[in-house]
Amino acid sequence: MIKLINTIEVSPLKYSKEEYELPEASDYPDADDWYRKWEEVISKLDLGFHTIKKDSYLVDIKTIDEENLQMILETNLQEIDLEKFEDEVPIFDGGIVLTQNDKILIEPSCCGDIGNIDEWQRILDNKTSDWSDLWIGHPWIFYRKQNGKVQFSDYSDLNLKEFTDIKVIFEVDEFELKNELDKMKKHQIKFKHRITEILKKMKIDNAEKISELMTGVK
């Protein structure tokens, strides 16, 4: 059984109200020791929501309550010249996570954002059975459709033109994927409306337009 999760990236240090001293790499020559110390510091932060797994900053948008969502918006907008919001408001980093039997199989990578939900829709709209790329950030993932199934490759640093021997890592039922994606679209629209209402409460001008830019939903 598959499940999709609509996520945004939330770095705990960015939104914490307290100051935390991170370990210096020079104090921990061994990278594994440094990372364990870094995790120890991060684990002390409690923002009222949890990431999808221990070593991730991705948070299910449904689990972020109004208080924490407002905190995230206030922090993000501090860096924005609201008079130039159309050029400066960024879309949330993150995107769709695919799990099967509670195991994460696909998650957004570097430069992926919540607007990449359109890339998942492209899977369903694609009429060919050829390999195609799924843009969720870098590295790439490729997919193809075969007999009602959607087959996925592993992550790759090569683009589709460079890859000559793509192997199927797992497959999912296309109809099941469609049902899950329909749910994600509704979640994202609701997320956009929540952001609009919070921005209005914060008396931010152009709340509707800003929420569109942040979520990729028009």
MDTraj code that builds the backbone (N, CA, C; nanometers):
import mdtraj as md
import numpy as np

residues = "MET ILE LYS LEU ILE ASN THR ILE GLU VAL SER PRO LEU LYS TYR SER LYS GLU GLU TYR GLU LEU PRO GLU ALA SER ASP TYR PRO ASP ALA ASP ASP TRP TYR ARG LYS TRP GLU GLU VAL ILE SER LYS LEU ASP LEU GLY PHE HIS THR ILE LYS LYS ASP SER TYR LEU VAL ASP ILE LYS THR ILE ASP GLU GLU ASN LEU GLN MET ILE LEU GLU THR ASN LEU GLN GLU ILE ASP LEU GLU LYS PHE GLU ASP GLU VAL PRO ILE PHE ASP GLY GLY ILE VAL LEU THR GLN ASN ASP LYS ILE LEU ILE GLU PRO SER CYS CYS GLY ASP ILE GLY ASN ILE ASP GLU TRP GLN ARG ILE LEU ASP ASN LYS THR SER ASP TRP SER ASP LEU TRP ILE GLY HIS PRO TRP ILE PHE TYR ARG LYS GLN ASN GLY LYS VAL GLN PHE SER ASP TYR SER ASP LEU ASN LEU LYS GLU PHE THR ASP ILE LYS VAL ILE PHE GLU VAL ASP GLU PHE GLU LEU LYS ASN GLU LEU ASP LYS MET LYS LYS HIS GLN ILE LYS PHE LYS HIS ARG ILE THR GLU ILE LEU LYS LYS MET LYS ILE ASP ASN ALA GLU LYS ILE SER GLU LEU MET THR GLY VAL LYS".split()
xyz = np.array([
    [0.0847, -0.1202, 0.0000],
    [0.0000, 0.0000, 0.0000],
    [0.0873, 0.1239, 0.0000],
    [0.0602, 0.2164, -0.0924],
    [0.1409, 0.3375, -0.0979],
    [0.0691, 0.4537, -0.0291],
    [0.1483, 0.5516, 0.0075],
    [0.0956, 0.6742, 0.0658],
    [0.1845, 0.7889, 0.0216],
    [0.1229, 0.9009, -0.0150],
    [0.1974, 1.0224, -0.0454],
    [0.1854, 1.1182, 0.0728],
    [0.2923, 1.1918, 0.0975],
    [0.2950, 1.2929, 0.2035],
    [0.3401, 1.4237, 0.1416],
    [0.2632, 1.5290, 0.1643],
    [0.2982, 1.6610, 0.1111],
    [0.3782, 1.7357, 0.2175],
    [0.5028, 1.7681, 0.1876],
    [0.5924, 1.8212, 0.2906],
    [0.6508, 1.9568, 0.2531],
    [0.6921, 2.0303, 0.3559],
    [0.7799, 2.1453, 0.3381],
    [0.9034, 2.1233, 0.4243],
    [1.0113, 2.1904, 0.3877],
    [1.1357, 2.1767, 0.4634],
    [1.1386, 2.2803, 0.5745],
    [1.1585, 2.2353, 0.6970],
    [1.1631, 2.3243, 0.8136],
    [1.2916, 2.2980, 0.8895],
    [1.3854, 2.3912, 0.8812],
    [1.5107, 2.3780, 0.9558],
    [1.4872, 2.4240, 1.0992],
    [1.5034, 2.3379, 1.1984],
    [1.4688, 2.3744, 1.3362],
    [1.5475, 2.4929, 1.3896],
    [1.6729, 2.5058, 1.3522],
    [1.7532, 2.6162, 1.4043],
    [1.7032, 2.7510, 1.3539],
    [1.6474, 2.7521, 1.2348],
    [1.5977, 2.8775, 1.1773],
    [1.4790, 2.9313, 1.2550],
    [1.3969, 2.8410, 1.3098],
    [1.2721, 2.8834, 1.3721],
    [1.2730, 2.8752, 1.5242],
    [1.3805, 2.8261, 1.5821],
    [1.3864, 2.8161, 1.7274],
    [1.3935, 2.9540, 1.7906],
    [1.3251, 2.9694, 1.9038],
    [1.3295, 3.0965, 1.9769],
    [1.4523, 3.1043, 2.0676],
    [1.5242, 2.9949, 2.0821],
    [1.6429, 2.9915, 2.1675],
    [1.7684, 2.9790, 2.0828],
    [1.8797, 3.0203, 2.1399],
    [2.0084, 3.0089, 2.0727],
    [2.0740, 2.8763, 2.1097],
    [2.1210, 2.8052, 2.0089],
    [2.1893, 2.6780, 2.0336],
    [2.3269, 2.6820, 1.9696],
    [2.4237, 2.6342, 2.0446],
    [2.5607, 2.6330, 1.9944],
    [2.5874, 2.5019, 1.9220],
    [2.6102, 2.5123, 1.7926],
    [2.6368, 2.3924, 1.7136],
    [2.7819, 2.3492, 1.7287],
    [2.8091, 2.2224, 1.7174],
    [2.9478, 2.1746, 1.7310],
    [3.0345, 2.2233, 1.6151],
    [3.1561, 2.2626, 1.6457],
    [3.2511, 2.3022, 1.5426],
    [3.3144, 2.1773, 1.4817],
    [3.3249, 2.1769, 1.3502],
    [3.3850, 2.0619, 1.2814],
    [3.5286, 2.0397, 1.3270],
    [3.5971, 2.1486, 1.3604],
    [3.7371, 2.1373, 1.4020],
    [3.7524, 2.0639, 1.5352],
    [3.6444, 2.0632, 1.6155],
    [3.6480, 1.9936, 1.7443],
    [3.6195, 1.8446, 1.7296],
    [3.5693, 1.8048, 1.6131],
    [3.5328, 1.6654, 1.5879],
    [3.5901, 1.6213, 1.4534],
    [3.7169, 1.5843, 1.4525],
    [3.7816, 1.5451, 1.3255],
    [3.7089, 1.4327, 1.2532],
    [3.6473, 1.3435, 1.3313],
    [3.5728, 1.2342, 1.2700],
    [3.4324, 1.2843, 1.2332],
    [3.3955, 1.2723, 1.1061],
    [3.2674, 1.3251, 1.0580],
    [3.1493, 1.2604, 1.1284],
    [3.1586, 1.1307, 1.1570],
    [3.0491, 1.0623, 1.2253],
    [3.0302, 1.1151, 1.3671],
    [3.1412, 1.1445, 1.4365],
    [3.1331, 1.2011, 1.5714],
    [3.0669, 1.3382, 1.5679],
    [3.1064, 1.4195, 1.4693],
    [3.0470, 1.5532, 1.4558],
    [2.8967, 1.5423, 1.4311],
    [2.8574, 1.4501, 1.3425],
    [2.7159, 1.4382, 1.3090],
    [2.6353, 1.3917, 1.4296],
    [2.6898, 1.3000, 1.5094],
    [2.6190, 1.2544, 1.6292],
    [2.5997, 1.3700, 1.7272],
    [2.7015, 1.4533, 1.7414],
    [2.6904, 1.5687, 1.8298],
    [2.5892, 1.6687, 1.7760],
    [2.5921, 1.6880, 1.6448],
    [2.4973, 1.7794, 1.5812],
    [2.3540, 1.7317, 1.6038],
    [2.3283, 1.6019, 1.5881],
    [2.1956, 1.5451, 1.6109],
    [2.1519, 1.5633, 1.7565],
    [2.2482, 1.5516, 1.8465],
    [2.2166, 1.5680, 1.9887],
    [2.1644, 1.7086, 2.0161],
    [2.2273, 1.8085, 1.9540],
    [2.1831, 1.9471, 1.9717],
    [2.0452, 1.9671, 1.9109],
    [2.0269, 1.9191, 1.7884],
    [1.9004, 1.9363, 1.7182],
    [1.7856, 1.8689, 1.7925],
    [1.8134, 1.7549, 1.8536],
    [1.7080, 1.6783, 1.9212],
    [1.6500, 1.7543, 2.0406],
    [1.7205, 1.8551, 2.0894],
    [1.6723, 1.9325, 2.2036],
    [1.5665, 2.0347, 2.1627],
    [1.5541, 2.0595, 2.0349],
    [1.4567, 2.1558, 1.9861],
    [1.3191, 2.0909, 1.9784],
    [1.2200, 2.1586, 2.0283],
    [1.0828, 2.1074, 2.0221],
    [0.9933, 2.2178, 1.9685],
    [0.9583, 2.2065, 1.8402],
    [0.8774, 2.3095, 1.7769],
    [0.7306, 2.2709, 1.7677],
    [0.6936, 2.1589, 1.8250],
    [0.5534, 2.1214, 1.8244],
    [0.5114, 2.0384, 1.7056],
    [0.6056, 2.0007, 1.6233],
    [0.5761, 1.9106, 1.5127],
    [0.6997, 1.8262, 1.4871],
    [0.6843, 1.7212, 1.4082],
    [0.7938, 1.6279, 1.3871],
    [0.8199, 1.6092, 1.2377],
    [0.9453, 1.5830, 1.2064],
    [0.9817, 1.5569, 1.0683],
    [0.9437, 1.4133, 1.0315],
    [0.9460, 1.3835, 0.9016],
    [0.8999, 1.2527, 0.8544],
    [0.9934, 1.1396, 0.8956],
    [1.1183, 1.1740, 0.9271],
    [1.2125, 1.0763, 0.9802],
    [1.3212, 1.1502, 1.0565],
    [1.4020, 1.0775, 1.1284],
    [1.4964, 1.1368, 1.2228],
    [1.5965, 1.2314, 1.1569],
    [1.6510, 1.1932, 1.0426],
    [1.7572, 1.2732, 0.9810],
    [1.7041, 1.3591, 0.8676],
    [1.5826, 1.4122, 0.8820],
    [1.5210, 1.4915, 0.7763],
    [1.4661, 1.6218, 0.8330],
    [1.4543, 1.7242, 0.7467],
    [1.3885, 1.8494, 0.7827],
    [1.2488, 1.8570, 0.7204],
    [1.2044, 1.7507, 0.6542],
    [1.0754, 1.7524, 0.5859],
    [0.9620, 1.7252, 0.6846],
    [0.8621, 1.8126, 0.6804],
    [0.7488, 1.8043, 0.7731],
    [0.6194, 1.7954, 0.6931],
    [0.5325, 1.7035, 0.7303],
    [0.4002, 1.6897, 0.6695],
    [0.3212, 1.8181, 0.6956],
    [0.2732, 1.8833, 0.5888],
    [0.2037, 2.0117, 0.6063],
    [0.0774, 1.9968, 0.6907],
    [0.0180, 1.8788, 0.6950],
    [-0.1039, 1.8591, 0.7732],
    [-0.0759, 1.8625, 0.9235],
    [0.0484, 1.8394, 0.9634],
    [0.0799, 1.8295, 1.1063],
    [0.1231, 1.9631, 1.1661],
    [0.1332, 2.0668, 1.0856],
    [0.1763, 2.1976, 1.1349],
    [0.0535, 2.2770, 1.1775],
    [0.0429, 2.3080, 1.3070],
    [-0.0751, 2.3800, 1.3545],
    [-0.0638, 2.5291, 1.3214],
    [-0.1696, 2.6049, 1.3525],
    [-0.1755, 2.7462, 1.3131],
    [-0.0660, 2.8286, 1.3805],
    [-0.0386, 2.8004, 1.5077],
    [0.0640, 2.8766, 1.5799],
    [0.2011, 2.8580, 1.5160],
    [0.2351, 2.7337, 1.4868],
    [0.3659, 2.7081, 1.4264],
    [0.3722, 2.7565, 1.2824],
    [0.2622, 2.7460, 1.2090],
    [0.2619, 2.7959, 1.0716],
    [0.2812, 2.9467, 1.0707],
    [0.2193, 3.0166, 1.1637],
    [0.2403, 3.1612, 1.1717],
    [0.3853, 3.1932, 1.2055],
    [0.4450, 3.1166, 1.2958],
    [0.5859, 3.1375, 1.3305],
    [0.6747, 3.1199, 1.2071],
    [0.6459, 3.0176, 1.1277],
    [0.7244, 2.9927, 1.0062],
    [0.7090, 3.1090, 0.9083],
    [0.5862, 3.1557, 0.8913],
    [0.5606, 3.2661, 0.7983],
    [0.6280, 3.3947, 0.8458],
    [0.6179, 3.4235, 0.9745],
    [0.6794, 3.5453, 1.0279],
    [0.8300, 3.5437, 1.0061],
    [0.8914, 3.4293, 1.0309],
    [1.0364, 3.4178, 1.0131],
    [1.0752, 3.4329, 0.8667],
    [1.0034, 3.3670, 0.7782],
    [1.0352, 3.3735, 0.6353],
    [1.0167, 3.5146, 0.5793],
    [0.9127, 3.5833, 0.6253],
    [0.8836, 3.7162, 0.5700],
    [0.9762, 3.8242, 0.6239],
    [1.0484, 3.7950, 0.7325],
    [1.1466, 3.8910, 0.7836],
    [1.2543, 3.9209, 0.6799],
    [1.2802, 3.8249, 0.5938],
    [1.3872, 3.8387, 0.4954],
    [1.3374, 3.8973, 0.3637],
    [1.2099, 3.9352, 0.3582],
    [1.1476, 3.9764, 0.2323],
    [1.1134, 4.1248, 0.2345],
    [1.1415, 4.1943, 0.1236],
    [1.0909, 4.3290, 0.1021],
    [0.9510, 4.3133, 0.0443],
    [0.8495, 4.3357, 0.1277],
    [0.7132, 4.3080, 0.0856],
    [0.6652, 4.3995, -0.0269],
    [0.7344, 4.5101, -0.0476],
    [0.6989, 4.5953, -0.1615],
    [0.7413, 4.5307, -0.2929],
    [0.8326, 4.4345, -0.2833],
    [0.8788, 4.3627, -0.4028],
    [0.8454, 4.2142, -0.3903],
    [0.7320, 4.1841, -0.3258],
    [0.6997, 4.0454, -0.2913],
    [0.6945, 3.9543, -0.4130],
    [0.6505, 4.0064, -0.5283],
    [0.6375, 3.9209, -0.6459],
    [0.7715, 3.8652, -0.6920],
    [0.8795, 3.9392, -0.6649],
    [1.0137, 3.8949, -0.7038],
    [1.0864, 3.8229, -0.5910],
    [1.0446, 3.8454, -0.4671],
    [1.1253, 3.7989, -0.3545],
    [1.0649, 3.6836, -0.2737],
    [0.9338, 3.6652, -0.2799],
    [0.8740, 3.5580, -0.1998],
    [0.9052, 3.4235, -0.2645],
    [0.9774, 3.3354, -0.1952],
    [1.0110, 3.2049, -0.2532],
    [0.9043, 3.0996, -0.2233],
    [0.8969, 3.0008, -0.3067],
    [0.8117, 2.8862, -0.2797],
    [0.8768, 2.8008, -0.1708],
    [0.7965, 2.7307, -0.0923],
    [0.8512, 2.6461, 0.0133],
    [0.9343, 2.5327, -0.0471],
    [1.0535, 2.5120, 0.0083],
    [1.1291, 2.3914, -0.0247],
    [1.0511, 2.2707, 0.0279],
    [1.0716, 2.1570, -0.0373],
    [1.0031, 2.0352, 0.0048],
    [0.9445, 1.9633, -0.1146],
    [0.8247, 1.9056, -0.0967],
    [0.7609, 1.8346, -0.2060],
    [0.6957, 1.7052, -0.1589],
    [0.6643, 1.6206, -0.2558],
    [0.5935, 1.4958, -0.2293],
    [0.6903, 1.3857, -0.1850],
    [0.6508, 1.3154, -0.0791],
    [0.7225, 1.1962, -0.0322],
    [0.6347, 1.0750, -0.0636],
    [0.6945, 0.9714, -0.1207],
    [0.6212, 0.8482, -0.1499],
    [0.6676, 0.7392, -0.0555],
    [0.5711, 0.6782, 0.0141],
    [0.6023, 0.5664, 0.1024],
    [0.5238, 0.4433, 0.0584],
    [0.5794, 0.3283, 0.0869],
    [0.5106, 0.2018, 0.0605],
    [0.5285, 0.1139, 0.1833],
    [0.4162, 0.0741, 0.2428],
    [0.4216, -0.0028, 0.3678],
    [0.5070, 0.0679, 0.4726],
    [0.4867, 0.2006, 0.4811],
    [0.5531, 0.2880, 0.5791],
    [0.7034, 0.3049, 0.5556],
    [0.7542, 0.2588, 0.4439],
    [0.8954, 0.2792, 0.4101],
    [0.9067, 0.3904, 0.3072],
    [0.9921, 0.4891, 0.3331],
    [1.0096, 0.6004, 0.2409],
    [1.0904, 0.5531, 0.1199],
    [1.0311, 0.5669, 0.0016],
    [1.0965, 0.5247, -0.1221],
    [1.1428, 0.6429, -0.2067],
    [1.0672, 0.7513, -0.2040],
    [1.1055, 0.8725, -0.2776],
    [1.0799, 0.9921, -0.1874],
    [1.1752, 1.0826, -0.1808],
    [1.1561, 1.2080, -0.1108],
    [1.2255, 1.3193, -0.1884],
    [1.1828, 1.4434, -0.1706],
    [1.2439, 1.5546, -0.2450],
    [1.3933, 1.5635, -0.2170],
    [1.4670, 1.6038, -0.3178],
    [1.6106, 1.6211, -0.3012],
    [1.6468, 1.7683, -0.3191],
    [1.7727, 1.7975, -0.3375],
    [1.8218, 1.9352, -0.3416],
    [1.7487, 2.0169, -0.4480],
    [1.6974, 2.1319, -0.4087],
    [1.6261, 2.2252, -0.4977],
    [1.4827, 2.1822, -0.5283],
    [1.4344, 2.0752, -0.4652],
    [1.2946, 2.0382, -0.4809],
    [1.2068, 2.1338, -0.4019],
    [1.0833, 2.1572, -0.4487],
    [0.9927, 2.2452, -0.3760],
    [0.8500, 2.1934, -0.3847],
    [0.7621, 2.2556, -0.3086],
    [0.6251, 2.2084, -0.2967],
    [0.5494, 2.2188, -0.4290],
    [0.5984, 2.3040, -0.5182],
    [0.5358, 2.3165, -0.6492],
    [0.5609, 2.1985, -0.7403],
    [0.6521, 2.1099, -0.7022],
    [0.6828, 1.9929, -0.7850],
    [0.5693, 1.8910, -0.7872],
    [0.4591, 1.9206, -0.7190],
    [0.3413, 1.8351, -0.7289],
    [0.2958, 1.8256, -0.8746],
    [0.3244, 1.9313, -0.9536],
    [0.2902, 1.9290, -1.0967],
    [0.3685, 1.8210, -1.1701],
    [0.4902, 1.7921, -1.1230],
    [0.5706, 1.6870, -1.1857],
    [0.5072, 1.5495, -1.1631],
    [0.4487, 1.5302, -1.0454],
    [0.3811, 1.4040, -1.0178],
    [0.2560, 1.3899, -1.1039],
    [0.1865, 1.5007, -1.1251],
    [0.0698, 1.4952, -1.2133],
    [0.1111, 1.4585, -1.3550],
    [0.2296, 1.5022, -1.3952],
    [0.2783, 1.4735, -1.5298],
    [0.2940, 1.3231, -1.5523],
    [0.3222, 1.2486, -1.4455],
    [0.3291, 1.1028, -1.4573],
    [0.1958, 1.0488, -1.5084],
    [0.0869, 1.0956, -1.4495],
    [-0.0452, 1.0463, -1.4863],
    [-0.0867, 1.0927, -1.6254],
    [-0.0419, 1.2124, -1.6636],
    [-0.0782, 1.2674, -1.7948],
    [0.0051, 1.2078, -1.9077],
    [0.1197, 1.1518, -1.8737],
    [0.2117, 1.0982, -1.9744],
    [0.1489, 0.9772, -2.0443],
    [0.1459, 0.9806, -2.1768],
    [0.0812, 0.8735, -2.2539],
    [0.1798, 0.7686, -2.3055],
    [0.3087, 0.7904, -2.2872],
    [0.4074, 0.6978, -2.3415],
    [0.4483, 0.5954, -2.2364],
    [0.5136, 0.4901, -2.2809],
    [0.5700, 0.3897, -2.1898],
    [0.7224, 0.4030, -2.1819],
    [0.7744, 0.5131, -2.2375],
    [0.9184, 0.5374, -2.2338],
    [0.9594, 0.5916, -2.0970],
    [1.0871, 0.5779, -2.0669],
    [1.1395, 0.6377, -1.9447],
    [1.1312, 0.7898, -1.9542],
    [1.0895, 0.8534, -1.8463],
    [1.0821, 0.9994, -1.8375],
    [1.1421, 1.0418, -1.7041],
    [1.1803, 1.1692, -1.6951],
    [1.2389, 1.2166, -1.5699],
    [1.1314, 1.2754, -1.4791],
    [1.1477, 1.2524, -1.3500],
    [1.0617, 1.3105, -1.2479],
    [1.1454, 1.4136, -1.1723],
    [1.1152, 1.5425, -1.1933],
    [1.1950, 1.6461, -1.1287],
    [1.1454, 1.6673, -0.9858],
    [1.2252, 1.6241, -0.8909],
    [1.1969, 1.6464, -0.7483],
    [1.3196, 1.7093, -0.6829],
    [1.4052, 1.7685, -0.7657],
    [1.5345, 1.8189, -0.7207],
    [1.6448, 1.7338, -0.7809],
    [1.7643, 1.7541, -0.7317],
    [1.8802, 1.6792, -0.7826],
    [1.9391, 1.5964, -0.6680],
    [1.9668, 1.4675, -0.6872],
    [1.9707, 1.3922, -0.8129],
    [1.8318, 1.3559, -0.8672],
    [1.8331, 1.3071, -0.9920],
    [1.7112, 1.2748, -1.0639],
    [1.6525, 1.1398, -1.0219],
    [1.5249, 1.1249, -1.0570],
    [1.4603, 0.9933, -1.0572],
    [1.3867, 0.9802, -1.1905],
    [1.3816, 0.8588, -1.2440],
    [1.3117, 0.8350, -1.3704],
    [1.1952, 0.7391, -1.3470],
    [1.0962, 0.7480, -1.4346],
    [0.9803, 0.6599, -1.4237],
    [0.9334, 0.6180, -1.5629],
    [0.8585, 0.5091, -1.5672],
    [0.7885, 0.4696, -1.6889],
    [0.6614, 0.3959, -1.6488],
    [0.5652, 0.3906, -1.7406],
    [0.4364, 0.3268, -1.7150],
    [0.4258, 0.1980, -1.7958],
    [0.3934, 0.0896, -1.7252],
    [0.3833, -0.0418, -1.7886],
    [0.2630, -0.1170, -1.7302],
    [0.1631, -0.1468, -1.8150],
    [0.0509, -0.2330, -1.7756],
    [-0.0167, -0.1894, -1.6457],
    [-0.0474, -0.0608, -1.6364],
    [-0.1171, -0.0099, -1.5193],
    [-0.0297, 0.0143, -1.3984],
    [0.1005, -0.0038, -1.4147],
    [0.1949, 0.0205, -1.3071],
    [0.2863, 0.1381, -1.3428],
    [0.3333, 0.2078, -1.2419],
    [0.4355, 0.3109, -1.2606],
    [0.5637, 0.2594, -1.1979],
    [0.6664, 0.2443, -1.2802],
    [0.7944, 0.1918, -1.2337],
    [0.8934, 0.3066, -1.2129],
    [0.9705, 0.2972, -1.1058],
    [1.0641, 0.4036, -1.0709],
    [1.2070, 0.3512, -1.0662],
    [1.2992, 0.4382, -1.1050],
    [1.4418, 0.4069, -1.0954],
    [1.4942, 0.4515, -0.9596],
    [1.6202, 0.4254, -0.9352],
    [1.6904, 0.4811, -0.8205],
    [1.7266, 0.6260, -0.8530],
    [1.7784, 0.7004, -0.7544],
    [1.8298, 0.8352, -0.7794],
    [1.9522, 0.8268, -0.8698],
    [1.9694, 0.9293, -0.9540],
    [2.0835, 0.9289, -1.0459],
    [2.1377, 1.0696, -1.0654],
    [2.2704, 1.0794, -1.0716],
    [2.3345, 1.2065, -1.1041],
    [2.3371, 1.2310, -1.2548],
    [2.3053, 1.1276, -1.3313],
    [2.2998, 1.1419, -1.4769],
    [2.1602, 1.1852, -1.5183],
    [2.1518, 1.2654, -1.6263],
    [2.0193, 1.2977, -1.6766],
    [1.9721, 1.1879, -1.7709],
    [1.8509, 1.1998, -1.8195],
    [1.7900, 1.0918, -1.8968],
    [1.8664, 1.0618, -2.0255],
    [1.9204, 1.1637, -2.0883],
    [1.9949, 1.1430, -2.2127],
    [2.1271, 1.0714, -2.1889],
    [2.1835, 1.0897, -2.0692],
    [2.3127, 1.0287, -2.0379],
    [2.2991, 0.8860, -1.9860],
    [2.1817, 0.8511, -1.9319],
    [2.1622, 0.7215, -1.8688],
    [2.1250, 0.6177, -1.9754],
    [2.2009, 0.5115, -1.9842],
    [2.1772, 0.4104, -2.0885],
    [2.1243, 0.2781, -2.0337],
    [2.1276, 0.2598, -1.9029],
    [2.0858, 0.1306, -1.8453],
    [2.0052, 0.1550, -1.7181],
    [1.8816, 0.2011, -1.7350],
    [1.7967, 0.2330, -1.6205],
    [1.7338, 0.1048, -1.5663],
    [1.7460, 0.0836, -1.4365],
    [1.6896, -0.0354, -1.3727],
    [1.5702, 0.0029, -1.2865],
    [1.4685, -0.0811, -1.2889],
    [1.3496, -0.0601, -1.2062],
    [1.3814, -0.0987, -1.0621],
    [1.3576, -0.0071, -0.9696],
    [1.3813, -0.0330, -0.8278],
    [1.2525, -0.0780, -0.7589],
    [1.1408, -0.0157, -0.7957],
    [1.0112, -0.0571, -0.7415],
    [0.9022, -0.0045, -0.8342],
    [0.7797, -0.0529, -0.8149],
    [0.6670, -0.0069, -0.8938],
    [0.5441, 0.0088, -0.8053],
    [0.4512, 0.0947, -0.8501],
    [0.3271, 0.1171, -0.7769],
    [0.2112, 0.1108, -0.8751],
    [0.0931, 0.0894, -0.8223],
    [-0.0264, 0.0867, -0.9047],
    [-0.0622, 0.2294, -0.9474],
    [-0.0843, 0.2499, -1.0775],
    [-0.1113, 0.3847, -1.1285],
    [-0.2405, 0.4414, -1.0698],
    [-0.3436, 0.3603, -1.0581],
    [-0.4705, 0.4080, -1.0031],
    [-0.4545, 0.4500, -0.8573],
    [-0.3768, 0.3710, -0.7833],
    [-0.3517, 0.4043, -0.6427],
    [-0.2733, 0.5346, -0.6321],
    [-0.1770, 0.5538, -0.7209],
    [-0.0996, 0.6778, -0.7227],
    [-0.1903, 0.7965, -0.7514],
    [-0.2809, 0.7808, -0.8456],
    [-0.3746, 0.8887, -0.8792],
    [-0.4595, 0.9270, -0.7592],
    [-0.5130, 0.8295, -0.6891],
    [-0.5959, 0.8580, -0.5718],
    [-0.5183, 0.9345, -0.4658],
    [-0.3942, 0.8923, -0.4414],
    [-0.3111, 0.9603, -0.3421],
    [-0.2776, 1.1024, -0.3859],
    [-0.2487, 1.1192, -0.5139],
    [-0.2132, 1.2521, -0.5636],
    [-0.3319, 1.3477, -0.5557],
    [-0.4511, 1.2976, -0.5798],
    [-0.5713, 1.3810, -0.5654],
    [-0.5833, 1.4336, -0.4220],
    [-0.5500, 1.3491, -0.3248],
    [-0.5524, 1.3920, -0.1847],
    [-0.4494, 1.5023, -0.1610],
    [-0.3295, 1.4862, -0.2194],
    [-0.2227, 1.5843, -0.2000],
    [-0.2596, 1.7200, -0.2573],
    [-0.3284, 1.7203, -0.3702],
    [-0.3726, 1.8469, -0.4300],
    [-0.4677, 1.9201, -0.3360],
    [-0.5587, 1.8453, -0.2761],
    [-0.6526, 1.9059, -0.1820],
    [-0.5792, 1.9594, -0.0585],
    [-0.4820, 1.8827, -0.0099],
    [-0.4038, 1.9281, 0.1057],
    [-0.3307, 2.0580, 0.0736],
    [-0.2767, 2.0669, -0.0475],
    [-0.1980, 2.1846, -0.0841],
    [-0.2882, 2.3070, -0.0995],
    [-0.4072, 2.2878, -0.1539],
    [-0.5021, 2.3991, -0.1653],
    [-0.5434, 2.4473, -0.0261],
    [-0.5714, 2.3520, 0.0619],
    [-0.6077, 2.3885, 0.1990],
    [-0.4915, 2.4607, 0.2678],
    [-0.3697, 2.4154, 0.2443],
    [-0.2504, 2.4782, 0.3023],
    [-0.2394, 2.6224, 0.2550],
    [-0.2648, 2.6436, 0.1275],
    [-0.2611, 2.7788, 0.0721],
    [-0.3651, 2.8683, 0.1379],
    [-0.4876, 2.8166, 0.1577],
    [-0.5930, 2.8949, 0.2220],
    [-0.5566, 2.9270, 0.3666],
    [-0.4944, 2.8309, 0.4362],
    [-0.4527, 2.8552, 0.5746],
    [-0.3503, 2.9679, 0.5803],
    [-0.2553, 2.9652, 0.4875],
    [-0.1529, 3.0693, 0.4836],
    [-0.2169, 3.2055, 0.4550],
    [-0.3112, 3.2099, 0.3612],
    [-0.3793, 3.3353, 0.3293],
    [-0.4461, 3.3933, 0.4526],
    [-0.5181, 3.3107, 0.5273],
    [-0.5891, 3.3598, 0.6453],
    [-0.4935, 3.4084, 0.7529],
    [-0.3822, 3.3379, 0.7716],
    [-0.2837, 3.3815, 0.8719],
    [-0.2201, 3.5133, 0.8306],
    [-0.1873, 3.5286, 0.7035],
    [-0.1282, 3.6539, 0.6553],
    [-0.2256, 3.7702, 0.6719],
    [-0.3531, 3.7444, 0.6486],
    [-0.4537, 3.8494, 0.6690],
    [-0.4604, 3.8870, 0.8161],
    [-0.4529, 3.7870, 0.9028],
    [-0.4544, 3.8130, 1.0473],
    [-0.3323, 3.8943, 1.0885],
    [-0.2199, 3.8692, 1.0188],
    [-0.0969, 3.9451, 1.0452],
    [-0.0996, 4.0826, 0.9790],
    [-0.2108, 4.1116, 0.9077],
    [-0.2306, 4.2385, 0.8370],
    [-0.1239, 4.2600, 0.7286],
    [-0.0924, 4.1516, 0.6590],
    [0.0009, 4.1573, 0.5473],
    [-0.0775, 4.1836, 0.4195],
    [-0.0383, 4.2874, 0.3452],
    [-0.1025, 4.3158, 0.2168],
    [-0.0714, 4.2048, 0.1170],
    [-0.1594, 4.1900, 0.0181],
    [-0.1404, 4.0924, -0.0896],
    [-0.1298, 3.9487, -0.0355],
    [-0.2075, 3.9209, 0.0685],
    [-0.2005, 3.7892, 0.1330],
    [-0.2282, 3.6755, 0.0348],
    [-0.3268, 3.6938, -0.0500],
    [-0.3629, 3.5885, -0.1454],
    [-0.2496, 3.5608, -0.2423],
    [-0.1913, 3.6664, -0.2964],
    [-0.0821, 3.6508, -0.3938],
    [0.0413, 3.5890, -0.3292],
    [0.0718, 3.6309, -0.2069],
    [0.1885, 3.5772, -0.1369],
    [0.1697, 3.4282, -0.1092],
    [0.0499, 3.3900, -0.0677],
    [0.0258, 3.2475, -0.0408],
    [0.0352, 3.1648, -0.1689],
    [-0.0050, 3.2224, -0.2830],
    [0.0091, 3.1539, -0.4111],
    [0.1569, 3.1291, -0.4432],
    [0.2401, 3.2303, -0.4203],
    [0.3827, 3.2177, -0.4486],
    [0.4471, 3.1152, -0.3560],
    [0.4060, 3.1123, -0.2313],
    [0.4662, 3.0213, -0.1339],
    [0.4309, 2.8762, -0.1590],
    [0.3112, 2.8528, -0.2137],
    [0.2626, 2.7149, -0.2274],
    [0.2578, 2.6654, -0.3721],
    [0.2699, 2.7565, -0.4673],
    [0.2588, 2.7157, -0.6075],
    [0.1164, 2.6864, -0.6500],
    [0.0183, 2.7288, -0.5690],
    [-0.1228, 2.7057, -0.5994],
    [-0.1879, 2.8358, -0.6398],
    [-0.2526, 2.8373, -0.7556],
    [-0.3221, 2.9590, -0.8020],
    [-0.4726, 2.9391, -0.7977],
])
top = md.Topology()
chain = top.add_chain()
for i, resn in enumerate(residues, 1):
    res = top.add_residue(resn, chain, resSeq=i)
    for name in ("N", "CA", "C"):
        top.add_atom(name, md.element.get_by_symbol(name[0]), res)
traj = md.Trajectory(xyz[None], top)
